[in-house]
Amino acid sequence: MYFFGTVTISNQVGATSLLNPDSVTISSSNFSGLVSKVTDGETLDIMTSDGEKITIRLALIDAPETKESGYDEGRDFLA
């Protein structure tokens, strides 16, 4: 069973420079949409109200890929 419902995402990304590791750049965005696809335990697609498809890959999650042991369980957990 899969749950495809509305989700609101608040995204914040930080990056450091190789030339100046003490410098941090922050970027953020907010959007909401409908979960249209759960690829695996760490990746899902969101369809925004503007019709844009956004693929989200969760950080610090190492879920099994297709045909690896535990794939179905990881995908079902995220769904």
C-alpha positions in Angstrom: 0.0 0.0 0.0 1.3 3.4 -0.9 0.3 6.8 0.5 0.4 9.6 -2.0 -0.6 12.8 -0.3 0.2 16.4 0.1 3.5 17.4 1.5 5.1 20.7 2.4 8.9 20.8 2.1 11.3 23.3 3.6 14.7 22.9 2.2 17.9 24.4 3.4 21.3 23.5 1.9 24.7 24.6 3.2 27.9 24.3 1.3 31.5 25.2 2.0 34.1 26.4 -0.4 37.3 24.4 -1.1 39.2 27.7 -1.4 37.8 29.0 2.0 36.5 26.2 4.2 35.5 28.8 6.9 32.9 30.2 4.4 29.4 28.7 4.3 26.8 29.5 1.7 23.2 28.8 2.7 20.3 28.4 0.2 16.7 27.7 1.1 13.4 27.2 -0.6 9.8 26.2 0.4 7.2 24.5 -1.7 4.3 22.2 -1.3 2.9 19.6 -3.6 1.6 16.0 -4.0 3.9 13.0 -3.6 3.6 11.4 -7.0 6.2 8.6 -6.8 8.3 6.8 -4.1 11.4 5.5 -5.9 13.1 3.8 -2.9 13.7 4.4 0.8 15.4 7.7 0.2 14.0 9.2 -3.0 10.5 10.5 -3.9 9.0 12.8 -6.5 6.8 15.7 -5.7 4.4 17.4 -8.2 4.0 21.0 -7.3 0.8 23.0 -7.9 2.7 24.7 -10.7 3.1 21.3 -12.5 6.8 21.1 -11.7 8.2 17.7 -10.8 10.8 17.9 -8.0 12.8 14.8 -7.1 13.8 14.8 -3.4 16.7 12.6 -2.1 16.9 12.4 1.6 20.3 13.3 3.1 22.1 10.8 5.4 19.8 7.9 4.4 21.4 4.9 2.8 18.5 2.8 1.6 18.9 -0.3 -0.6 18.6 0.2 -4.3 16.4 -1.7 -6.7 17.1 -5.5 -6.6 19.1 -5.2 -3.3 17.9 -7.0 -0.2 15.6 -4.7 1.8 14.5 -2.6 -1.2 10.8 -3.3 -0.9 10.8 -2.6 2.9 12.7 0.7 2.5 10.4 1.9 -0.2 7.3 0.8 1.7 8.5 2.6 4.8 8.9 5.9 3.0 5.6 5.5 1.3 
